[in-house]
Amino acid sequence: MNNTAFLADMANGYNGGNGNFNHQPIVYRVTPYPAGGMIGTAEDLAHFIKALTPPAGQSGELFTNPQTLQTLFSSSSPDPANRPTPHHGFMPQRGAYPAFGHGGNRPGFSANLTIVPELRFGFAILTNVSGESNLITALSQLLLGEPPASSYYNAVIPNAEAFEGRFITARRTYGDFMDVLSHAGLMTPLADIIALDANTIQFSLEGWGSATYRQIAPHIFTLYDASEAPFVGQVFPQLHFRMEDGVAVQIMDAGGFDYTIRPEGRTTGILVASLIAYIVGGGFFLLAPIVMFVVFIIRRKKRKPSTHFDRFQIGMMLAGTAMTINSTIEPLLFAFNSNRTLAEMSIYIWLNWIFVGLMLLSLAGGIWQWKSKEGSKILFITTAIISAMFIVLLQNWNFFTFL
């Protein structure tokens, strides 16, 4: 693979459609949980495919033991229910023969590699334009052929209502501030399953439309109608559900786009309650500088000097104001451009910790000066309570967690 690197001789990428293509600036950065970012040619990928499809019984150019190739194309974690699972980085592909592949994209570019070990056949599809998923999917299906007819027996299948729920993609970051963006559907679309009858479900992907599926075996649904959402039908030709205690907890898809049920602590109700708490706390802290300025003017007219207690009160408020602004900027940066470096975002996490430290120091100082006859004790207590609520809220949504 002589022409494969990470930033060398890169082609021009484009975005747009309907004949109006615009040059896509190169994006060197990747999301915090990194993509490969490799740049290469179709010819190099062809060499890679040949190395992974040697004659039967041979090991090929990459391995010394033929068994290694068999292991490579076996399930990374075998599923007793025979649901689709990753095969050591490759995803099962639907076709006339067992096939495995992996795709990826970045702004203006996409790549898809597929291998059929049994036939010693494979192909790579590369594009340099956004919105190419229909082309890649259709071409892949044409080359792979139709899968064999279903061999499922007429087993007793559960009512479709058992699969209803709201799901979130498993391909997301966990344990950092982007959690709130993911569960709000701002980073990746949420999915909804609604039962249409005892054997038919509607699978809706926010922003992409809905398709209907029919159950062909227990917990397995195949595409029935995607006329209103062709993209959904192409990416999700079949849905396998993993159940726990009779409840659907995961949608497993051969293409690596699994969805999991939203956790109890991340439901729409929790999101709304968190937003209300954020507006209340943030609004309080954003209004605080105005209130303090008015108080300062009044005190100055009355020639009433500020006390140490007042200064600690002001310090706690200003720390809350700064943290409100910082924690608002933090997710907005990712909402508008997810291709950001860790160094860019780490500063906002550090600032949140600094502001918490200033809040706690100001709280301790206010308690130390509690016996002062000057200053509003009620305002101080209110600020302390809202500060604690705000810190707990941000901690719950991982705004103090480094990526």
N, C-alpha and C positions, 0 to 999 in steps of 0.2 A: 504494500500500500504506500506507494511513493509520493502520492499527492494528497495525503491526509494529514492535517495539522489542526491548529486551533484558531489561528488568525493569519492565514496566508492565502493570497490570490482569491479572495472571496468575490463571488458574483454579486451583481446588483439585485436587490430585492425590491418588490413592488407591492403596493396595496391598491385597493379600489376594485372596480368591476365594470361590466357593461362597456368594455372598450376604453374606459377612462382610468388608466393605470398611472399611479404616481410613485415616484421613487421613494423607497422606504429606507430611511437612515439606518445604518448598521447599529444594532444594539449589542454591545459587548457584554453587558451585565446579565446575570441570571438571577432568578429568585433565590431566597435564602437556602432552600433545600435544592441543591444545584442540579441542573440539567447537564448533559455532557458538553454541549457547546462545541462539538467537533465539526470541522469543516473538511469536506472531501469531495470525491468525484464518484460518479456511477461506476466507472471502471474499477476503482479501488474497492468499492463495495462488492463488485462481481468477484474479485479475487478473494474477498472475505467469505462470500457464499461458497465458492469452490473449495476453500479450505475446510468448510464445515460440512461438505457433502462428498466425502471421498467414496471410492468403491466399497461395497459391502465387506466388512471385516478389516478394513484398513483404518488407521488412526488419523490420517490427514496431516497437514502441515503444522497444525497448532498443538497437537497432543501426541504423546507417545503410546498411550493406551487406548485402544478402540472403545473400551467401556466408558471412557470419559465423555465421548460424544453422546452415547446413549443416556448417560446421567444428565448431560446438559439439556437434552430435549425431553426430560421427564419432569413431572410436577415437583416444584420446590417443596411443597407441603401437600402430599396426597390427601384428597378429600374422599371419605368413604361414600359420600352421596354422588361422587363423580361430577361435582360442579366445576366450572372452569376456574383454574388457578394459574398463576404465573409459573413458567418453566425456566427458572434460573435466568430471569431477565427477558425471556421471550414470552409472548402471549399467544395462546391458542387462536388460530384463525379458522373460520368456517369455510369448508371447501370439500371437494370430492375426496381428498386424502388428508390425513393429519398434517397440518401446517402450523408453523410458528413464526412470529414476527415481532417487530417493535417499530414504532414510529415516534416522531417528535417534531416540534416546530418552535420557531421564534419569529418575531415580527418580520414578515416578508418571505419566510422560508419554511419548507416542510420536507420531511424525509420519511420514507416508509420502506422497511426491508422485510421480506418474507421468504421463508425456506420451507420446502417440502422434502424432508430427508428421505422418505421412501422412494421418491422419484429422482433424487439427486437434482432437484430443480429449485430455483429461487429467482427472485427479482428484486430490484430496488427502484423506487419511484422518488424522484427529487423534483421539487418545484421551487420557483423563486417568485411566488405571488401569494398573497394572503387569500383566504376564502376558497381554498382548493380542495376541501374535504370531499366534495361530491366526486371530483375527478379521481382522487386516490382510491376512494371506496369502490367506485364503479369499475375502475381498471383492475383492482385487486380481485374483485368478485369474478370478473371475466377470466382472469388468468387462473384462478383457483377452481373454478367450476362450482356446480351445485353440490351441496352436501347430500349424502345418501338419505333415502327415505327414513323417517322415524321408525325405530324398532320398539317404541314404547308399547306396553300392553294396556289394556283397558282397566287400569287400576282405579281405585276409588280416590278421587281428588278432592281436596278441601275447597270450601266455599271461597270465592274470590275476596270476600270481605276480610279474610284473615290477613291479607297482604296490604291493606290500606295503611297509609301513613305518609309523613313527610320525611324525606331522606336528604342527606348531604353527602357530597362526594368524599370518598376515602382518600383521594389524592389532594390533600391539603396540608398545610402546616398545622402542627399541634403545639399547644402550650405557649404561644406567644400572642402579641396584641392583634395579629391578623385573624385570630379566632373569632372576634366579633364581626369582622368583615365577611368571613366565610359563612357564619351562621345567619347573617343578615342577607346573604345572597349577593353581596357586592363583589366578591372575588370570583366565585364560581356559581353557576345556577343551582338552585335547589330543585329537588324532584318530588312530585306528588303522585301517589298511587290512589286511584279511586275505583271502586268496583262498579262496573256497569250492569252486570248480571252475575249469576252464580259462577260463571266460568270465564268472564271477560273483564279485563281491567283497562283503565286509561292511564298511561304513563305520560306525565306532563313535565317538561323541562323548562323552567322559567326563562323566557326570552326566546325559546326555540320552538314552542308549540307542543302539541300532544299527538300521541299515537296510541292505537288500541292493540291489545295482545290477548291471545286466547291460550288457556292452560291445556297443554298436550300431555302432561304427566304431572304427578304431585310436585308442586312448587316450581314447575318449569313452564314458562309462557313463551310463545313464539309470536312474531310480528303478524298482525292481521291487516291493519290499515294505517299507513303513514302518509296518506295523500296530502294532509294539511301540514305535515312536518317531516319532509323527506330526510333532513339531516338526522333527526332522532331515530328514524327507522334504519338509516345506514350505520350509525354508530352502535345502536342497540338492536340487533336483529333478533336476539333472544335474551330473556331475563330469567335468571335462576335465583330463587329466594332461599336464604338461610334462615331457619326458624329457631326460636328459643321459647319454650313453654307456649307454643301455639301462636307466637307473635313473630312477624317478619322483622328481622333486625339487620339484614344486609341484602342488597341486590348485587349479585355477582355476574359480571359480564366478561366475556372472553377477551375483549379488547383492552382490559386494564382500567376500565372506568367504573369500578365498583362504587356503590353508594351504601351508606350505613344510616340507620335510623338516628334521628337527632336525639342527643342525650336529654334527660329530663331537665338538667340545668341550663339548656341552651334552646329551649322552646321559644315560640313566638311570644308567649306571655312573659317569659323571663326577659326577652329582648326588649319588649315594650316597657316593662317595669324598670329595666336598667336605663333605658333612654330617658324615662321620666326622672329617675334619680339623678342622672347626669345633667339634665336640664335644670333641675332644682339646685343641685350643688354648684354646677358651673355658672348658672345665672347669678347665684349669690356672690360667688367670687368675682365675677365680671363686673357686678355692680359695686363691689366693695371699694374700689379706688374712687369712684364718684362720691360714695358716702363719706369716705375718709377726707376727701378734698373739702366737702361741705363742712364737715366737723372742724377741719383745720381752719377754715375761714371764720366760722363762728367763734372758735376759741381765740383766734387772733384778735377779733373785734373786742372780745371781752378781756383781752390781755390775760388769758388763762393758759399758762405753760403746760406742755405735755409732760406726763409722768412716765416712769419706767414701765408701769403697767400698760399705759397707752401704747408705748412703743412695741411691747411684746404682742399686744393685740393687733397692731398694724402689721407686724412681721408675719404673724400667722395668716392674716388675710392676704397679704401680697404673695406669700408662698403658694396659697391656694389659687390665686389668680394666675400666677405663672404656670402652675401645674395644669390648670384648665386649658390654657392656650397651648401648652406643649402637647398634652394628650389629645387635643383636637387636631393639631397639625399632623401628629404621628400617623394615624390611620388614613387621613386624607391624602398624604403623599403616596401611599400604596394604592389607594383607590383610583388615583389618576394615572399612576405608572407603577406597575408591580415589578418592573425590572430595575431594582435598586440594590445597591451593595450593602453588605453588613455594616461597613464603616459609616455609611450615610445614616443608618437607623440607630446604631448603638448610642450615638450622642443623645438621642431623645430618651432612651432608657436611663442613661446616667443622670440626665437632668431631672427625671421623675424622682429618682432616689435622692438627689440633692434637695429638691423641694420638700420631700417628706422629712428629711433631716432638719430643714429650716422650720418646718411646721412644728416638729416635736421640740426643738430648742425653744421656739417662741411659746409653746404651751407650757413647758417647764418653767420658763422665765415668768410667765403670767401667774402660775401657781405660786412661785416664790414671792411675787409681789402682791399676792391676793389680799393681804391686809391693808393695802393702800386704800385710802378713802376716795381717791379719784378714779374715774373710769367706770364704764358700764360693765358690771358683772354679768348681766343677762346677755349682752352682745358677745362677751367673751365665751360664755358657755355655749351659746348658739353656734359661734364660729368653730368651737372645738368639736361639737357634735357633728356638724356638717363636714368638717375636715375628716373626722373618723369615718363617716359614711362614704365620703368620696374616695378615701384611700382603700377601703374594703371593696368598693365597686371596681376600682381600677385593678386591684389585685385579683379579683375574680375573673377579670378579662385579660389578665396576664400583661398588663402595661408596665410591670416592673421586671419582666423576664427577658433575658438576653436571648437573641435568636441563635 
